[in-house]
Amino acid sequence: MNDNIYLSRSFIRAFIIAVIVIFSVLLLASFLGFNSSPETADQIATEVENLAATTTWTDIFLNNFGLTLVTFVPFFGIFFALYVQFNTGYILGALAQAYNIGNVQATLSILASPIGLLEYSAYTLALAESINIVFLAYKKELKKRLFNHTWKTLIIVALLLLIGAVVEASLLRRL
């Protein structure tokens, strides 16, 4: 494969790295959240329930897209994305504890759900693009990627997150 095409060899490598890193961070953090104090788990569950009661699809989309936009920033975005995934994993683990289900089961169920598939595809694409941007900056080939392909990833990410937000809001009955 050629580095001048959208699914270049470097982008595919970055995508595989992004999948492994996001999944690992999410699972590790879910173990930590699952082992948090019962008070912390109950507090997180209450906050999530209150948030779900008032959240609309626009709130979900703007939150997820705003956080994901930061991921595109070279270097900083990679670490920011991992921080966000760590927090998400911690919350999933704490919720699993509060509702008496396994944290691995909860995490995998979220990832395999329609919302998880849409949102995590977007997060992984954004992280892969950011990793690829850093790699191409090092190789001094960044301009080609930015002008020819990065905008495509941004549009795909926005569409995936938009569809995910609508699906999530409809499941929360907040559409």
N, C-alpha and C positions, 0 to 999 in steps of 0.2 A: 504494500500500500504506500501511497504517496502522501507526504505531509501537506499537500495543497488541497486535499479533499476534506470534507467535513469529518468523516469518520476515519481520520488518519491513524496511523499506527500509534503515534504519541497520544492521541486522544483516547484510543481504546485502552492503552496501558493505564492512562490516568483514570479512566472509568473503572477499571478493575481495582486499582488502588483505592479509589473512592468508595466502592462497594465494601471492600474489606475493612477499611478504616471506619466508615459510618456504622457498619454492623458491629464491629468490635467495641467501639466506644459506647454505642447504645446498650449492648449487653452488659458490659462492665459496669456502667452507671446504673443499670437496672438492678444488678446485684447489690450495689451500695444503697440504692433507694429501698430495696426490699428489706435490707438489714437496718434501716433507720429505726428510730424509736417509734412505738405505736402512736404516740402523741403527734409526732411529725407526719406520719402516714395519714392519720385521721384529719389533720389540719390541711394537708395537701388535697385529700379527697373532698373535703368541704369546699375548698377554694375552687377546685375544678368543677364541682357540681354547680356552684354559684355562677361561675363563668359560663358554663354550658347553657344555663337558663336564660341568659340575656344576649348571647353572641349570635350575630347574623353572618350570612355568607360574606358580606363585604368586610366585616371585622376579621373573619378568618383569613380571607384572601390578602387583605392589606398587611396583616401581621406576618403571615407566612412569606409573602412576596418581599416585604421590607427586609426581613431577616435573611432571605435568600439572596437579595441584591448585594448585600454586604459580602457574601461569599465570593462574588466575582472580583473583589479587590485583591490584587496579587499579594501574596504572603499573608497579610493580615486576615483576609477572607477565609483562608484555610483554617487558621486557628480559631477564628470566630465561629465557623461552621461546626468545628469539633466541640467548642464550648456549648453551643446551642444543642447539639446532639447529646452531649453529656447531661445537660439539664433535663432534656426530654426523657432520656433513659432513666434518670433518677426519679422523675415524676412517675414514669410507668412502673418502676419497681415499688415505689411507695403506694401507688394505687393498687398494685397486685397484693401487697401486704394488707392494705385496708379492706380489700374485698375477698381475702382468703383464696387467692389463686397463685399459681407459680409465676415468678417474674419472667422466666424464659417463655412460658406459655403465653403470658400477656404480651410480651414484646413481639413474639412471632405472630400472634393473632393480629396485632395492630399492623405489622408489616404486610401480612397476607390479605388484609381487608382491602376493599376497593379504594378507600381513602388512603391507606398506607401505601398501596401500590402507586397511586397517582402522586402523592406528596413525596415519597421517598425516591421515586424516579426523578422527580424535579430536583430534590436536594442532591442526589448523586450526580446528575448531569451538571449542576452548578459547581459542585466541588471538583468534578473531573475537569471542567473548563478552567477553573482557577488553577488547579495543579498543572494543567497543560500550558496555561499562560506563563506560569513561573518557569517551566521547562523551556518553552520557546524563547522567553526573554534571555535565559542563560545561553541558548544557542544563537541568539540575535536574529530570530525569525518571527518575532512577535507581531510585527505590523501586518503580515499576511493573514495570520489567524484572526486578529482583531477586526480587520476590515472585511474579511471574506466569510468568517464563520461564527465568531463569538455572538453576534447579534442573533443568529439562528438559535443558538442555545438559549439565549435570553427569552426569545419568543416561545420556544417549546416549553421552557420552565414556567413562564407566565400562564400559558394555556393549561398545562397540567395542574398548576396550583389553583387556577380559576375553576376548573372542573372539579377538583378535589374539594374546594371550599363549598361549592353548590351541593355536592353529594353529602358532605359532612353536615351542612346546615339542614338539609332535608332529613337526614337521619336524626338530627337533634330537634326536628320539627320547628326550626327557626328560620325557614325560608321565607 
